[in-house]
Amino acid sequence: MSNVLFIKANGRPADSSVSVALYENFLESYKTSHPNDQVTEVNLFEVDLPYYDGTMMSGLHKEVAGEPLSPEEKRLADIANGYLNQFLEADKVVMAFPLWNFSIPAQFLTYLFYLNQAGKTFKYTPEGPVGLVGDKKVALLNARGGIYSDGPLESHEMSLSYVKNILNHFGVTDIETLVVEGHNATPDKAQAIIKTGCDKACCLAETF
Ligand SMILES: Cc1cc2nc3c(=O)[nH]c(=O)nc-3n(C[C@H](O)[C@H](O)[C@H](O)COP(=O)(O)O)c2cc1C
């Protein structure tokens, strides 16, 4: 039995969000094909994700140093570490997210900041940082209205590339990616593009 964490980084319903449609199709297919796995869902738009500010940082640093924390430092450090520990405990992680303004939603960025902690997801060495969670399997479901896989906007793609770089930094190499793109750029093909993506999400879930 695997412990599987599903991260949803869009607060809209599936009928108005392609990344959520991918998420729902993947999730339903996964549950059917892996009935004994333990699935945990996190909707990053429904939970409290305080910014990674000075108080949270000092709380996290003091905890590592074994120094006493103020009540507010402890509250914020506990939130970040709660998400970090949940991620560390998962055997597999599925992340569904849109490309927004060439990047990712602020909620998802904050979540990834929580995970990016030295000594937990990576460590510093004289040769540079080394990832610590190489045994994790990850699926990335990404939707973007324009076309970024090639052409003039390729270098502007900082959603999937960013998330992949962060995961590589954690040592994760087993990454499946599913990208749906171009549905806003070519509205006449939008329905077919989205349908193909949702079908692929179902197939990917069966073998994930
Ligand atoms: C706030 C916001 C910013 C967006 N920025 C871009 C963008 O920079 N480039 C682009 O091609 N599409 C952009 N889009 C369109 C999304 O990429 C598109 O809707 C895609 O399907 C992912 O979002 P969804 O899961 O909400 O459908 C943006 C959409 C929103 C709501």
The ligand as an SDF file (V2000), in Angstrom:
LIG
                    3D

 31 33  0  0  0  0  0  0  0  0999 V2000
   -4.1420   34.7620  -13.3560 C   0  0  0  0  0  0  0  0  0  0  0  0
   -3.9060   34.0530  -14.6630 C   0  0  0  0  0  0  0  0  0  0  0  0
   -2.7220   34.2500  -15.3350 C   0  0  0  0  0  0  0  0  0  0  0  0
   -2.4890   33.5950  -16.5480 C   0  0  0  0  0  0  0  0  0  0  0  0
   -1.3020   33.7910  -17.2020 N   0  0  0  0  0  0  0  0  0  0  0  0
   -1.0730   33.1580  -18.3710 C   0  0  0  0  0  0  0  0  0  0  0  0
    0.1690   33.3280  -19.0710 C   0  0  0  0  0  0  0  0  0  0  0  0
    1.0690   34.0200  -18.6420 O   0  0  0  0  0  0  0  0  0  0  0  0
    0.3410   32.6300  -20.2270 N   0  0  0  0  0  0  0  0  0  0  0  0
   -0.6180   31.8160  -20.7380 C   0  0  0  0  0  0  0  0  0  0  0  0
   -0.3990   31.2090  -21.7880 O   0  0  0  0  0  0  0  0  0  0  0  0
   -1.7880   31.6240  -20.0890 N   0  0  0  0  0  0  0  0  0  0  0  0
   -2.0270   32.2660  -18.9290 C   0  0  0  0  0  0  0  0  0  0  0  0
   -3.2090   32.0540  -18.2680 N   0  0  0  0  0  0  0  0  0  0  0  0
   -4.1320   31.0430  -18.7830 C   0  0  0  0  0  0  0  0  0  0  0  0
   -3.8560   29.6880  -18.1290 C   0  0  0  0  0  0  0  0  0  0  0  0
   -2.5550   29.2540  -18.4060 O   0  0  0  0  0  0  0  0  0  0  0  0
   -4.8730   28.6750  -18.5940 C   0  0  0  0  0  0  0  0  0  0  0  0
   -6.1560   29.0290  -18.1150 O   0  0  0  0  0  0  0  0  0  0  0  0
   -4.5390   27.2400  -18.2420 C   0  0  0  0  0  0  0  0  0  0  0  0
   -5.6120   26.4030  -18.6060 O   0  0  0  0  0  0  0  0  0  0  0  0
   -4.1970   26.9910  -16.7700 C   0  0  0  0  0  0  0  0  0  0  0  0
   -5.1300   27.4810  -15.8820 O   0  0  0  0  0  0  0  0  0  0  0  0
   -6.4540   26.7080  -15.3930 P   0  0  0  0  0  0  0  0  0  0  0  0
   -6.0500   25.5070  -14.6540 O   0  0  0  0  0  0  0  0  0  0  0  0
   -7.1640   27.7080  -14.5380 O   0  0  0  0  0  0  0  0  0  0  0  0
   -7.2520   26.3830  -16.6400 O   0  0  0  0  0  0  0  0  0  0  0  0
   -3.4680   32.7230  -17.0770 C   0  0  0  0  0  0  0  0  0  0  0  0
   -4.6640   32.5370  -16.3760 C   0  0  0  0  0  0  0  0  0  0  0  0
   -4.8990   33.1920  -15.1970 C   0  0  0  0  0  0  0  0  0  0  0  0
   -6.1870   32.9530  -14.4540 C   0  0  0  0  0  0  0  0  0  0  0  0
  1  2  1  0
  2  3  1  0
  2 30  2  0
  3  4  2  0
  4  5  1  0
  4 28  1  0
  5  6  2  0
  6  7  1  0
  6 13  1  0
  7  8  2  0
  7  9  1  0
  9 10  1  0
 10 11  2  0
 10 12  1  0
 12 13  2  0
 13 14  1  0
 14 15  1  0
 14 28  1  0
 15 16  1  0
 16 17  1  0
 16 18  1  0
 18 19  1  0
 18 20  1  0
 20 21  1  0
 20 22  1  0
 22 23  1  0
 23 24  1  0
 24 25  2  0
 24 26  1  0
 24 27  1  0
 28 29  2  0
 29 30  1  0
 30 31  1  0
M  END
$$$$
